[in-house]
Amino acid sequence: MSNRFRALSPMLQSSDLERTIAWYESVLGFKCTSCWQDNWCRLEREGVSIMFMKNEHFGAPHATAVQYIYVQDAFELWNNISGKVKAEWGPEKMPYGMVEFAIKDPDGYLLSFGHESGE
């Protein structure tokens, strides 16, 4: 098949792009790799990307999905960011073989981070 999928990058609504960019850079170490006016940006870290847009006609930011990011070591990441954010849960070993924790970004999006526990 010549049209292979290459990546999935969620695009989320932001109420304040400058605040969103600053939070993802300072808390999670993402970098803003692309920006268009005050309406759109792409943030990346180690092959993971999230895009944000500001479209007032969509209303306030909201999502019913969890943005799940696989990491090498969820405990280590939590230790690096725990002084900057509140955990929604974890980090903890889950019964389905993952170590996970979750946080919320400034617009309330739930971000979950995990790695396989090996058990």
C-alpha positions as CSV (number, residue, x, y, z in Angstrom):
1,M,0.0,0.0,0.0
2,S,1.5,3.3,-1.0
3,N,-0.4,5.5,1.3
4,R,1.0,4.4,4.7
5,F,0.1,6.1,7.9
6,R,3.1,7.9,9.4
7,A,1.9,9.4,12.7
8,L,-1.0,10.4,14.8
9,S,-0.9,13.9,16.3
10,P,-4.0,15.0,18.3
11,M,-5.2,18.6,17.7
12,L,-6.7,20.1,20.8
13,Q,-8.5,23.4,21.4
14,S,-6.6,25.9,23.5
15,S,-8.1,28.8,25.4
16,D,-4.7,30.6,25.5
17,L,-1.9,29.4,23.1
18,E,0.9,31.3,24.8
19,R,-0.1,29.7,28.2
20,T,-0.4,26.3,26.6
21,I,3.1,26.5,24.9
22,A,4.7,27.8,28.1
23,W,3.1,25.0,30.2
24,Y,4.1,22.1,27.9
25,E,7.6,23.5,27.5
26,S,8.2,24.2,31.2
27,V,6.5,21.2,32.7
28,L,6.9,18.4,30.1
29,G,9.9,19.6,28.1
30,F,8.1,19.9,24.8
31,K,9.3,22.4,22.2
32,C,7.2,24.6,20.0
33,T,8.3,23.5,16.5
34,S,5.7,25.4,14.5
35,C,3.3,28.2,15.1
36,W,0.9,30.0,12.8
37,Q,-0.3,33.5,14.0
38,D,-2.0,33.2,17.3
39,N,-4.3,30.4,16.1
40,W,-2.2,27.1,15.9
41,C,1.0,25.5,17.2
42,R,2.7,22.1,17.1
43,L,4.6,21.0,20.2
44,E,7.1,18.0,20.0
45,R,9.3,16.0,22.3
46,E,11.2,12.8,21.3
47,G,8.8,11.8,18.5
48,V,5.6,12.7,20.3
49,S,3.6,15.7,18.9
50,I,0.5,17.5,20.0
51,M,-1.1,20.3,18.1
52,F,-3.2,23.1,19.6
53,M,-5.6,25.5,17.9
54,K,-7.6,28.4,18.9
55,N,-11.0,28.5,17.2
56,E,-13.5,30.4,19.3
57,H,-16.4,29.0,17.3
58,F,-15.7,25.6,18.8
59,G,-16.4,27.0,22.3
60,A,-14.4,26.2,25.4
61,P,-11.7,23.5,25.2
62,H,-13.0,20.1,26.1
63,A,-12.1,16.4,25.4
64,T,-13.6,13.2,26.5
65,A,-10.4,11.2,25.6
66,V,-7.2,10.7,27.5
67,Q,-4.0,11.7,25.6
68,Y,-1.8,8.6,26.4
69,I,1.9,8.9,26.1
70,Y,4.2,5.9,26.3
71,V,7.4,6.7,28.2
72,Q,10.5,4.8,29.1
73,D,10.0,5.2,32.8
74,A,6.8,6.7,34.3
75,F,8.3,6.8,37.8
76,E,11.3,8.9,36.6
77,L,9.2,11.3,34.6
78,W,6.9,11.8,37.6
79,N,9.9,12.5,39.9
80,N,11.0,15.2,37.4
81,I,7.6,17.0,37.2
82,S,5.9,16.2,40.5
83,G,6.8,19.6,42.0
84,K,5.1,21.4,39.1
85,V,1.7,19.5,38.7
86,K,-0.8,17.5,40.7
87,A,-1.3,13.8,39.8
88,E,-4.8,12.8,38.9
89,W,-3.7,9.3,39.8
90,G,-0.5,7.3,40.3
91,P,2.1,6.7,39.6
92,E,1.0,3.2,40.2
93,K,1.3,-0.4,38.8
94,M,-2.0,-1.2,37.0
95,P,-3.5,-4.7,36.9
96,Y,-3.2,-4.7,33.1
97,G,0.6,-4.6,33.1
98,M,1.4,-0.8,33.0
99,V,2.9,1.7,35.4
100,E,0.9,4.9,34.9
101,F,0.2,8.4,36.2
102,A,-2.0,11.2,34.9
103,I,-2.0,14.9,35.1
104,K,-4.2,17.7,33.6
105,D,-2.9,20.6,31.4
106,P,-4.2,24.2,31.9
107,D,-7.2,23.5,29.7
108,G,-8.2,20.4,31.7
109,Y,-7.0,17.8,29.1
110,L,-6.1,14.6,30.8
111,L,-2.5,13.4,29.9
112,S,-1.6,9.9,31.0
113,F,2.0,8.6,30.9
114,G,2.9,4.9,31.2
115,H,5.4,2.1,30.6
116,E,5.0,-1.7,30.6
117,S,5.7,-3.0,34.1
118,G,7.2,-6.3,32.9
119,E,4.9,-8.3,35.2
